[in-house]
Amino acid sequence: MDEAAYAVQRSDDEYLNTLMTKAKARTLADIAFDVRRHLSMAVENIIEAGKALQEGRDLHKSDNAFHDWCMQEFPELNRNTIYRLRRVAEKFSGRSLMSDHLSATVLYELAAKDAPDELVEDFMSSEEPVKVKDVKEAKEGYKKVGEKGNEDLKDAVSSGKMKPREAAKKALSRAEQAVIEFNGLTDEQKLERLGGAEPIDAAKQRKLDETLGKDFNPSNAATGILLFVNQLRLFGGQKEIEHHILAQLNRSVRMQKYEAEALLMLADVIYKNRDEIASFVETKPNLKLVN
């Protein structure tokens, strides 16, 4: 292709791109008009608004470009609402929603991914007023229909003997009753219901009991012993120290042996160093020293 022909071709391409840009702009304007028109009308037009929004998405190369356009054209709609409108269109396109028992928010809830088709059909076929709370409770209960112990409800729905919403309500009632019954059991009965207490590996437990934590600091531990014993002394003196230490030792079932050994070792330390310890009682503290 010679230079003159190439220039003509490039001119034609640029002209075509200009026409396509204008056509696209007109199309987006029409789409925006449809979205506004349907949003301002009855509930059944929510689907049409969602379909128009999907058309707008199809004409944008990325989600960000699409949402920038939405924010410019429909600043009153947040991203979540736009997403739900498109989900409604995807789920309910081709269906008649002339009944006024469904609000826009109910449609959004029914269009959510966690709403089973059979449950949605049940709501759509009813003419009773529906609230968002009704849909949420039905979805929660219908999940339990598929759980162990509710096989009869699942079979009843499959055979058509029970509607999905009825099965969901029954499953929720059973779950609530089970919680009430469980809370009324004693601790022993609860353990038995849960399969009994987990057996303890004695060797493993002993190893854990005799293993120091990584953050253990012997100096801090020794300081803690002195501080707490002194607080017991201030609280009631020798009798209180004796009473509380022995009482706690008797209550400490698992650690009793280890703690008794530690007390005997501490007693040996005190016995061997009694004279030095006693000398501190006679010495006046130097208040200028800071620990």
RADABEL-V389486 format. One line per field, one symbol per residue. ss: DSSP state (H for helix, E for strand, L for the rest). phi: phi as a letter, one per 20 degrees, with the letter a starting at -180 (. if undefined). A space follows every 50 residues. Layout:
ss->???
phi->???
This chain:
ss->LLHHHHHHHHHHHHHHHHHHHHHHHHHHHHHHHHHHHHHLLLHHHHHHHH HHHHHHHHLLLLHHHHHHHHHHHLLLLLHHHHHHHHHHHHHHLLLLLLLL LLLHHHHHHHHLLLLLHHHHHHHHHLLLLLLHHHHHHHHHHHHHHLLLLL HHHHHHHHHLLLLHHHHHHHHHHHHHHHHHHHHLLLHHHHHHHLLLLLLL LHHHHHHHHLLLLLLLLHHHHHHHHHHHHHHHHHHHLHHHHHHHHHHHHH HLLLLHHHHHHHHHHHHHHHHHLHHHHHHHHHLLLLLLLLL
phi->.ffffffffffffffffffffffffffffffgffgffffedfgfegffff ffffffffedfbffffffffffecffdegfffffffffffedgndecffe edeffffgffeffeefgfffgfffeedfgcdggffffffffffffeefnd gfffffffenfcfgfffffffffffffffffffeeffffffffeonfffe fgfffffffddfffefcfffffffgffffffffffbnfffffffffffff eeffegffffffffffffffffdffffffffeeffefeedf
